[in-house]
Amino acid sequence: MDVLTGIEMMAVPPGRVTLSDRRTQRSWQVELAPGLLAATPVTQALYARITERRPSTTPGDRLPVESVSWWDAVRFCNALSRHEGLTSAYRFGAGAEEVEWDTSADGYRLPTEAEWEHACRAGAAGPRYGDLDEIGWYRGNSHERLHDVGGKRPNAWGLHDMLGNVWDWCWDVYDAEVYGAYRVLRGGGWFDEHWSCRASARRRSHPTFQVDDVGFRLARSHA
């Protein structure tokens, strides 16, 4: 764990994951290199420390930061990288929707949706890595509110809150032909029914979208 920021990055082994698109009925496999993923979503305390902002609708240092857009998330990744003396993963262009990912950078970034699903499953073959009441906060047990990170049982790779609590922004564009710049969200949130809290469940939203059940977690590539 980083003693200054409180971030615990967990090792995710290499592997292969099969993704699918419901609209096109297409499935494809993605080979994944080893990497690092944060044990929990970014907290409000960490977000405030780096940005001096507290955008969340429900305040609490140990609660996941929410009401953050995809653009907020990628800018935070760069700011945290600079804070720790790492190379920023993202380069921003002159246009409002121009951003490039420097895959050689050692700084913080958002996971791809393939990385996210591989890490969520942690070797499990089913829709979840355990009983949902034990591993995630969803409508059936959350009392329709946000909860502190790390309060539920982690998966086999030490990752908490992969399902439930807040949706995680991912790097990927959802379906450029139909939805343009919309980005992928994964994991389900505190207000979702159980069927949305599955390793394969996908949601999409515009990168400027901010709502109280969407946050993000950090990834890094191995140097």
ZIQUIGI-V684862 format. One record per pair of residues at least 24 apart in sequence whose C-alpha atoms are under 8 Angstrom apart, sorted by the first residue. I is the first residue (numbers start at 0). GAP is how many residues later the second one is. Records with the same first field share a line. If there is no record, write none. Layout:
# ZIQUIGI-V684862
I->GAP ; GAP
This chain:
# ZIQUIGI-V684862
4->41
5->40
6->31 ; 32
7->30 ; 31 ; 32
8->27 ; 28 ; 29 ; 30 ; 210
9->26 ; 27 ; 28 ; 29 ; 147 ; 148 ; 149
10->24 ; 25 ; 26 ; 146
11->24 ; 25 ; 107 ; 145
14->103
15->102
16->97 ; 100 ; 101
17->96
18->95 ; 181
29->84
31->82 ; 83
33->187 ; 188
34->184 ; 185 ; 186 ; 187
35->183 ; 184 ; 185 ; 186
36->74 ; 82 ; 122 ; 180 ; 181 ; 182 ; 183
37->121 ; 179 ; 180 ; 181
38->119 ; 120 ; 121
39->109 ; 110 ; 119 ; 120 ; 121 ; 122 ; 177
40->24 ; 108 ; 120 ; 127 ; 174 ; 175 ; 176 ; 177
41->173 ; 174 ; 175 ; 176
42->106
46->29
49->26 ; 29 ; 30 ; 33
50->25 ; 28
55->156
56->155
57->88 ; 154
59->88
61->86 ; 87
62->83 ; 84 ; 85 ; 86
63->82 ; 83 ; 84 ; 85 ; 102 ; 151
64->150 ; 151
65->100 ; 144 ; 145 ; 146 ; 147 ; 148 ; 149
66->143 ; 144 ; 145 ; 146 ; 147 ; 148
67->141 ; 142 ; 143 ; 146 ; 147
68->138 ; 139 ; 140 ; 141
69->99 ; 113 ; 137 ; 138 ; 139
70->136 ; 137
72->37 ; 96 ; 143
73->35 ; 36
76->30 ; 31 ; 32 ; 33 ; 141
77->29 ; 30 ; 31
79->28
80->26 ; 27
96->84
103->119
104->116
105->114 ; 115 ; 116 ; 117
106->113 ; 114
107->110 ; 111 ; 112
108->109 ; 110 ; 111
109->59 ; 60 ; 61 ; 106 ; 107 ; 108 ; 109 ; 110
110->59 ; 60 ; 106 ; 107 ; 108 ; 109
111->58 ; 59 ; 60
112->57 ; 58 ; 59 ; 71 ; 73
115->54 ; 70
116->82 ; 83
118->38 ; 40
119->35 ; 39 ; 42 ; 43 ; 79
120->34 ; 78
121->33 ; 34 ; 35
122->33
126->71 ; 72 ; 73
127->69 ; 70 ; 71
128->26 ; 27
129->25
131->31 ; 62 ; 65
134->25 ; 26 ; 28
135->25 ; 26 ; 27 ; 28 ; 29
136->24 ; 26 ; 27 ; 28 ; 52 ; 53
137->26 ; 27 ; 50 ; 51 ; 52 ; 53 ; 54 ; 55 ; 56 ; 59
138->51 ; 52 ; 53 ; 54 ; 55
139->53 ; 54
141->48 ; 49
143->46 ; 47
144->45 ; 46
145->44 ; 67
161->25
162->24 ; 25 ; 26 ; 34 ; 35 ; 36
163->24 ; 25 ; 26 ; 28 ; 33
164->24 ; 25 ; 26 ; 48
165->24 ; 47 ; 48 ; 49 ; 50
166->46 ; 47 ; 48 ; 49
167->46 ; 47 ; 48 ; 49
168->45 ; 46 ; 47 ; 48
169->46
173->30
180->25 ; 26
181->24 ; 25
182->24
188->24 ; 25
